[in-house]
Amino acid sequence: MLLILFLTIPAVFCKEMIVTKEYTDYLKRHVEWEVVDYEDNIFRGWTVDEVKALLIHELPQFDEILPNVEADTALPSKLVWGANCIHGVRNQGQSGASGVYAGVDMLSDRCCIHTGKDHGFLSAQEVISCDPRGGRWPSDVLNYVEKARGIVPEACFPSKSPNTPCPNRCVDGSDWQAAHVCRCTVRRTCIGVEFMKSCLEDGPISVGFYVSRSFMSYKSGIYKCDGSSLGLHAVVAVGYGDDPECHWILRNSWGTNWGMKGYCHMACQTCGVHGTYPSANVACERFVS
């Protein structure tokens, strides 16, 4: 009997739900940010293990991090990127490739801002399928783009399954190498609140943080982590504000039905978002396009 009980315990834990009605009610009583209703939560019915599969579980490498330049000391109290070059919210699906999407989508926005050429979304699938190192962090994306001499637009290589092989032609039959654009030649590491704000002056940046269980239940307000980490996640910061307290404006990659139509406000010094993971907090400063 004891043996049977021991063998069945792991299966029970594997099926633990990330969201329950009781947990939702608990959050509504104890947190300052707005909690999404249980019935409207897009993660209702997901297990803890299924959510963990969305996250990154490999610590970033620090050997290729570049030093910061001096931060701007005369920063505005609020900055939000929202012009034509800001390319909307994507959905990474059930892949754990948030670091790739964050890096590629930061490049999509910044390449348009810095070169005046809008290529739309760039191809996260190219990095997933063609990077022999299998990079999981935005800095890995920048390493790949430098070596590949750019990256193709998503129209050339749309998102498919993670096991899709690297192609030698675009989906429309056009030349693969000629389709590469937005080669990043200078990057910047954005660590600490003032450095992140300074980096945001020239465009969105990618950032990383650890994810608490409550993050799945975010609806609006200024989010703060509470509890242990389920894993790491990367998104794009498109701005910041100091009212009513310092917070980042983040664009997630879980679709528009999560949070504030895919966006989140996160306190400046919570979840490690202010620079605990330097391989995530990066921005490209110069392009050859």
C-alpha beads as a LAMMPS data file, in Angstrom:
LAMMPS data file: protein, C-alpha beads

289 atoms
288 bonds

1 atom types
1 bond types

-500.0 500.0 xlo xhi
-500.0 500.0 ylo yhi
-500.0 500.0 zlo zhi

Masses

1 110.0

Atoms # bond

1 1 1 0.000 0.000 0.000
2 1 1 2.812 2.416 0.873
3 1 1 4.544 1.682 -2.418
4 1 1 1.383 2.420 -4.398
5 1 1 0.913 5.721 -2.550
6 1 1 4.514 6.760 -3.229
7 1 1 4.178 6.030 -6.930
8 1 1 0.965 8.012 -7.339
9 1 1 2.096 11.232 -5.633
10 1 1 4.196 12.591 -8.572
11 1 1 1.275 12.182 -10.970
12 1 1 -0.906 14.298 -8.671
13 1 1 1.690 17.092 -8.563
14 1 1 2.100 17.006 -12.343
15 1 1 -1.623 17.784 -12.698
16 1 1 -1.672 20.698 -10.246
17 1 1 -3.586 23.576 -11.835
18 1 1 -1.791 26.889 -12.215
19 1 1 -5.094 28.753 -11.712
20 1 1 -7.938 27.827 -9.396
21 1 1 -10.995 29.724 -8.192
22 1 1 -9.619 29.655 -4.645
23 1 1 -6.227 31.009 -5.722
24 1 1 -7.874 33.751 -7.787
25 1 1 -9.974 34.826 -4.808
26 1 1 -6.871 34.797 -2.604
27 1 1 -4.992 37.091 -5.010
28 1 1 -7.907 39.501 -5.197
29 1 1 -7.748 39.893 -1.420
30 1 1 -3.984 40.257 -1.141
31 1 1 -2.448 42.062 -4.141
32 1 1 -2.653 45.700 -5.227
33 1 1 -2.813 45.059 -8.983
34 1 1 -6.021 43.935 -10.706
35 1 1 -6.526 40.171 -10.992
36 1 1 -8.334 38.672 -13.978
37 1 1 -11.524 36.766 -13.145
38 1 1 -11.096 33.018 -12.933
39 1 1 -13.585 32.447 -15.767
40 1 1 -11.657 34.809 -18.071
41 1 1 -8.135 33.588 -17.294
42 1 1 -6.504 32.206 -20.461
43 1 1 -4.502 29.797 -18.283
44 1 1 -7.585 28.218 -16.716
45 1 1 -7.210 24.466 -17.165
46 1 1 -3.419 24.599 -17.569
47 1 1 -1.228 22.572 -15.250
48 1 1 1.853 23.967 -13.528
49 1 1 4.034 21.806 -15.778
50 1 1 2.337 23.138 -18.937
51 1 1 3.033 26.705 -17.846
52 1 1 6.633 25.856 -17.002
53 1 1 7.032 24.628 -20.590
54 1 1 6.413 28.244 -21.732
55 1 1 9.338 29.483 -19.674
56 1 1 13.123 29.380 -19.931
57 1 1 14.973 27.109 -17.530
58 1 1 18.527 27.674 -18.738
59 1 1 20.456 30.424 -17.013
60 1 1 21.854 32.991 -19.472
61 1 1 25.520 33.038 -20.403
62 1 1 27.478 36.098 -19.333
63 1 1 30.702 35.715 -21.312
64 1 1 29.683 37.948 -24.216
65 1 1 28.041 40.793 -22.321
66 1 1 29.255 44.234 -23.352
67 1 1 29.832 47.016 -20.823
68 1 1 27.260 49.748 -20.316
69 1 1 27.808 53.262 -21.484
70 1 1 27.057 56.147 -19.140
71 1 1 23.364 56.517 -18.356
72 1 1 21.502 59.717 -19.193
73 1 1 20.915 61.669 -15.981
74 1 1 18.239 63.971 -17.450
75 1 1 15.543 61.420 -18.203
76 1 1 11.846 62.258 -18.677
77 1 1 9.392 60.983 -16.060
78 1 1 7.502 59.007 -18.714
79 1 1 8.406 57.514 -22.078
80 1 1 6.289 55.189 -24.241
81 1 1 7.058 53.985 -27.747
82 1 1 3.853 53.715 -29.758
83 1 1 4.580 54.946 -33.294
84 1 1 4.233 53.038 -36.567
85 1 1 7.481 51.148 -35.983
86 1 1 6.084 49.368 -32.897
87 1 1 4.883 46.006 -34.096
88 1 1 2.071 44.679 -31.911
89 1 1 1.678 41.654 -29.693
90 1 1 2.647 38.163 -30.819
91 1 1 1.791 34.748 -29.425
92 1 1 4.653 32.318 -28.850
93 1 1 2.163 29.463 -28.543
94 1 1 3.209 26.645 -26.246
95 1 1 6.906 26.970 -27.035
96 1 1 9.475 28.091 -24.498
97 1 1 10.988 30.538 -27.005
98 1 1 10.148 33.825 -25.305
99 1 1 13.805 34.861 -25.388
100 1 1 13.904 34.442 -29.156
101 1 1 10.657 36.362 -29.650
102 1 1 11.788 39.149 -27.313
103 1 1 15.114 39.529 -29.118
104 1 1 13.647 39.371 -32.615
105 1 1 10.749 41.700 -31.823
106 1 1 13.103 44.242 -30.237
107 1 1 15.051 44.120 -33.536
108 1 1 11.842 44.512 -35.569
109 1 1 10.954 47.722 -33.745
110 1 1 14.444 49.200 -33.507
111 1 1 15.446 48.413 -37.083
112 1 1 12.409 50.345 -38.305
113 1 1 13.125 53.269 -35.943
114 1 1 16.852 53.474 -36.760
115 1 1 16.786 52.812 -40.516
116 1 1 13.364 54.151 -41.529
117 1 1 12.617 50.821 -43.261
118 1 1 9.720 48.800 -41.870
119 1 1 10.129 45.100 -42.630
120 1 1 7.216 44.128 -40.384
121 1 1 7.841 41.360 -37.903
122 1 1 11.199 39.691 -38.365
123 1 1 11.375 35.902 -38.316
124 1 1 11.694 34.311 -34.894
125 1 1 11.437 30.987 -36.711
126 1 1 14.755 31.620 -38.459
127 1 1 16.586 31.794 -35.129
128 1 1 14.718 28.762 -33.791
129 1 1 15.414 26.672 -36.900
130 1 1 18.786 27.960 -38.091
131 1 1 20.846 28.851 -35.029
132 1 1 23.183 25.876 -34.505
133 1 1 23.842 26.982 -30.924
134 1 1 20.152 26.817 -30.103
135 1 1 20.166 30.172 -28.329
136 1 1 17.397 30.897 -25.854
137 1 1 18.159 34.512 -24.870
138 1 1 17.956 37.872 -26.706
139 1 1 21.755 38.174 -26.641
140 1 1 21.893 34.820 -28.467
141 1 1 19.567 36.313 -31.093
142 1 1 21.971 39.226 -31.586
143 1 1 24.908 36.824 -31.878
144 1 1 23.062 34.838 -34.546
145 1 1 21.976 37.931 -36.510
146 1 1 25.540 39.252 -36.574
147 1 1 26.913 35.960 -37.918
148 1 1 24.051 35.451 -40.386
149 1 1 24.460 39.038 -41.621
150 1 1 20.875 39.876 -40.781
151 1 1 17.555 38.106 -40.399
152 1 1 14.666 37.528 -42.814
153 1 1 11.212 39.075 -42.379
154 1 1 8.491 36.781 -41.091
155 1 1 6.885 36.949 -44.531
156 1 1 9.904 34.994 -45.808
157 1 1 9.894 32.367 -43.041
158 1 1 6.689 32.382 -40.934
159 1 1 6.397 30.765 -37.515
160 1 1 5.985 26.989 -37.722
161 1 1 6.843 24.095 -35.435
162 1 1 10.089 24.199 -33.402
163 1 1 11.407 21.233 -35.398
164 1 1 11.056 22.944 -38.789
165 1 1 14.410 22.680 -40.642
166 1 1 16.309 25.746 -41.779
167 1 1 15.294 26.537 -45.395
168 1 1 17.352 27.737 -48.344
169 1 1 14.533 29.706 -49.992
170 1 1 11.777 31.987 -48.730
171 1 1 8.232 30.580 -48.741
172 1 1 7.517 32.460 -51.961
173 1 1 10.615 30.942 -53.620
174 1 1 12.719 34.104 -53.439
175 1 1 16.408 34.111 -52.545
176 1 1 17.064 33.309 -48.896
177 1 1 20.308 35.224 -48.364
178 1 1 19.120 38.296 -50.246
179 1 1 16.101 38.479 -47.936
180 1 1 18.266 39.123 -44.857
181 1 1 17.873 42.609 -43.363
182 1 1 18.487 44.458 -40.089
183 1 1 21.972 43.251 -39.289
184 1 1 22.803 44.570 -35.823
185 1 1 26.392 45.815 -35.648
186 1 1 26.427 47.578 -32.257
187 1 1 24.581 46.471 -29.155
188 1 1 24.108 47.806 -25.655
189 1 1 23.496 46.002 -22.370
190 1 1 20.815 47.705 -20.269
191 1 1 21.326 46.915 -16.585
192 1 1 19.757 48.827 -13.702
193 1 1 16.841 51.239 -13.665
194 1 1 18.675 54.316 -14.978
195 1 1 20.499 52.377 -17.710
196 1 1 17.235 50.759 -18.852
197 1 1 15.532 54.153 -19.051
198 1 1 18.498 55.529 -20.975
199 1 1 18.389 52.595 -23.425
200 1 1 14.669 53.162 -23.961
201 1 1 15.313 56.656 -25.258
202 1 1 16.247 55.208 -28.656
203 1 1 13.701 52.403 -28.871
204 1 1 12.257 49.327 -27.176
205 1 1 14.588 46.920 -25.383
206 1 1 14.347 43.237 -24.519
207 1 1 14.230 42.329 -20.827
208 1 1 14.078 39.160 -18.746
209 1 1 12.643 38.308 -15.341
210 1 1 11.573 35.396 -13.184
211 1 1 7.910 34.395 -13.228
212 1 1 5.791 33.867 -10.129
213 1 1 2.570 31.870 -10.284
214 1 1 0.492 35.028 -9.889
215 1 1 1.770 36.459 -13.193
216 1 1 -0.667 34.206 -15.072
217 1 1 -3.543 36.003 -13.330
218 1 1 -2.464 39.574 -14.156
219 1 1 -5.098 41.878 -15.656
220 1 1 -3.911 45.444 -15.067
221 1 1 -2.138 47.735 -12.637
222 1 1 1.507 47.665 -11.560
223 1 1 2.526 44.043 -11.080
224 1 1 4.940 42.862 -8.382
225 1 1 6.269 39.332 -7.964
226 1 1 5.137 37.344 -4.959
227 1 1 6.522 33.901 -4.384
228 1 1 9.054 31.527 -5.844
229 1 1 10.069 31.327 -9.483
230 1 1 8.489 28.917 -11.967
231 1 1 11.123 29.807 -14.565
232 1 1 12.455 32.738 -16.562
233 1 1 10.722 34.761 -19.255
234 1 1 11.721 37.474 -21.740
235 1 1 9.579 40.261 -23.196
236 1 1 9.996 43.670 -24.853
237 1 1 9.954 46.866 -22.775
238 1 1 8.385 49.695 -24.792
239 1 1 8.519 52.382 -22.132
240 1 1 8.323 53.355 -18.496
241 1 1 6.515 55.683 -16.127
242 1 1 7.072 57.088 -12.631
243 1 1 3.444 57.636 -11.612
244 1 1 2.281 56.401 -9.136
245 1 1 5.621 54.564 -8.854
246 1 1 8.448 53.571 -11.179
247 1 1 7.247 50.867 -13.579
248 1 1 8.088 49.337 -16.963
249 1 1 5.612 49.031 -19.813
250 1 1 6.124 45.514 -21.166
251 1 1 4.849 43.817 -24.327
252 1 1 4.398 40.105 -23.689
253 1 1 4.222 37.273 -26.245
254 1 1 1.150 35.444 -24.936
255 1 1 -1.383 37.032 -27.295
256 1 1 -3.797 39.924 -26.765
257 1 1 -6.139 38.063 -24.420
258 1 1 -3.579 38.203 -21.590
259 1 1 -3.090 41.274 -19.404
260 1 1 -3.840 44.656 -20.933
261 1 1 -4.313 43.411 -24.498
262 1 1 -0.937 41.694 -24.269
263 1 1 0.819 44.405 -22.243
264 1 1 1.808 44.661 -18.598
265 1 1 3.022 47.322 -16.195
266 1 1 5.691 45.909 -13.861
267 1 1 7.334 47.655 -10.895
268 1 1 10.881 48.753 -11.713
269 1 1 12.637 46.588 -9.140
270 1 1 10.654 43.368 -8.945
271 1 1 11.106 39.916 -10.483
272 1 1 14.707 40.757 -11.433
273 1 1 13.451 42.729 -14.451
274 1 1 15.882 45.609 -13.767
275 1 1 18.880 43.560 -14.847
276 1 1 19.346 40.290 -13.004
277 1 1 19.648 38.561 -16.403
278 1 1 22.022 40.677 -18.558
279 1 1 21.682 38.355 -21.569
280 1 1 18.036 39.419 -21.737
281 1 1 18.378 43.161 -21.112
282 1 1 19.874 44.212 -24.438
283 1 1 19.230 46.595 -27.294
284 1 1 20.683 47.061 -30.761
285 1 1 22.059 50.574 -31.327
286 1 1 23.255 50.406 -34.933
287 1 1 22.019 48.522 -37.993
288 1 1 23.128 47.714 -41.502
289 1 1 19.870 47.168 -43.366

Bonds

1 1 1 2
2 1 2 3
3 1 3 4
4 1 4 5
5 1 5 6
6 1 6 7
7 1 7 8
8 1 8 9
9 1 9 10
10 1 10 11
11 1 11 12
12 1 12 13
13 1 13 14
14 1 14 15
15 1 15 16
16 1 16 17
17 1 17 18
18 1 18 19
19 1 19 20
20 1 20 21
21 1 21 22
22 1 22 23
23 1 23 24
24 1 24 25
25 1 25 26
26 1 26 27
27 1 27 28
28 1 28 29
29 1 29 30
30 1 30 31
31 1 31 32
32 1 32 33
33 1 33 34
34 1 34 35
35 1 35 36
36 1 36 37
37 1 37 38
38 1 38 39
39 1 39 40
40 1 40 41
41 1 41 42
42 1 42 43
43 1 43 44
44 1 44 45
45 1 45 46
46 1 46 47
47 1 47 48
48 1 48 49
49 1 49 50
50 1 50 51
51 1 51 52
52 1 52 53
53 1 53 54
54 1 54 55
55 1 55 56
56 1 56 57
57 1 57 58
58 1 58 59
59 1 59 60
60 1 60 61
61 1 61 62
62 1 62 63
63 1 63 64
64 1 64 65
65 1 65 66
66 1 66 67
67 1 67 68
68 1 68 69
69 1 69 70
70 1 70 71
71 1 71 72
72 1 72 73
73 1 73 74
74 1 74 75
75 1 75 76
76 1 76 77
77 1 77 78
78 1 78 79
79 1 79 80
80 1 80 81
81 1 81 82
82 1 82 83
83 1 83 84
84 1 84 85
85 1 85 86
86 1 86 87
87 1 87 88
88 1 88 89
89 1 89 90
90 1 90 91
91 1 91 92
92 1 92 93
93 1 93 94
94 1 94 95
95 1 95 96
96 1 96 97
97 1 97 98
98 1 98 99
99 1 99 100
100 1 100 101
101 1 101 102
102 1 102 103
103 1 103 104
104 1 104 105
105 1 105 106
106 1 106 107
107 1 107 108
108 1 108 109
109 1 109 110
110 1 110 111
111 1 111 112
112 1 112 113
113 1 113 114
114 1 114 115
115 1 115 116
116 1 116 117
117 1 117 118
118 1 118 119
119 1 119 120
120 1 120 121
121 1 121 122
122 1 122 123
123 1 123 124
124 1 124 125
125 1 125 126
126 1 126 127
127 1 127 128
128 1 128 129
129 1 129 130
130 1 130 131
131 1 131 132
132 1 132 133
133 1 133 134
134 1 134 135
135 1 135 136
136 1 136 137
137 1 137 138
138 1 138 139
139 1 139 140
140 1 140 141
141 1 141 142
142 1 142 143
143 1 143 144
144 1 144 145
145 1 145 146
146 1 146 147
147 1 147 148
148 1 148 149
149 1 149 150
150 1 150 151
151 1 151 152
152 1 152 153
153 1 153 154
154 1 154 155
155 1 155 156
156 1 156 157
157 1 157 158
158 1 158 159
159 1 159 160
160 1 160 161
161 1 161 162
162 1 162 163
163 1 163 164
164 1 164 165
165 1 165 166
166 1 166 167
167 1 167 168
168 1 168 169
169 1 169 170
170 1 170 171
171 1 171 172
172 1 172 173
173 1 173 174
174 1 174 175
175 1 175 176
176 1 176 177
177 1 177 178
178 1 178 179
179 1 179 180
180 1 180 181
181 1 181 182
182 1 182 183
183 1 183 184
184 1 184 185
185 1 185 186
186 1 186 187
187 1 187 188
188 1 188 189
189 1 189 190
190 1 190 191
191 1 191 192
192 1 192 193
193 1 193 194
194 1 194 195
195 1 195 196
196 1 196 197
197 1 197 198
198 1 198 199
199 1 199 200
200 1 200 201
201 1 201 202
202 1 202 203
203 1 203 204
204 1 204 205
205 1 205 206
206 1 206 207
207 1 207 208
208 1 208 209
209 1 209 210
210 1 210 211
211 1 211 212
212 1 212 213
213 1 213 214
214 1 214 215
215 1 215 216
216 1 216 217
217 1 217 218
218 1 218 219
219 1 219 220
220 1 220 221
221 1 221 222
222 1 222 223
223 1 223 224
224 1 224 225
225 1 225 226
226 1 226 227
227 1 227 228
228 1 228 229
229 1 229 230
230 1 230 231
231 1 231 232
232 1 232 233
233 1 233 234
234 1 234 235
235 1 235 236
236 1 236 237
237 1 237 238
238 1 238 239
239 1 239 240
240 1 240 241
241 1 241 242
242 1 242 243
243 1 243 244
244 1 244 245
245 1 245 246
246 1 246 247
247 1 247 248
248 1 248 249
249 1 249 250
250 1 250 251
251 1 251 252
252 1 252 253
253 1 253 254
254 1 254 255
255 1 255 256
256 1 256 257
257 1 257 258
258 1 258 259
259 1 259 260
260 1 260 261
261 1 261 262
262 1 262 263
263 1 263 264
264 1 264 265
265 1 265 266
266 1 266 267
267 1 267 268
268 1 268 269
269 1 269 270
270 1 270 271
271 1 271 272
272 1 272 273
273 1 273 274
274 1 274 275
275 1 275 276
276 1 276 277
277 1 277 278
278 1 278 279
279 1 279 280
280 1 280 281
281 1 281 282
282 1 282 283
283 1 283 284
284 1 284 285
285 1 285 286
286 1 286 287
287 1 287 288
288 1 288 289
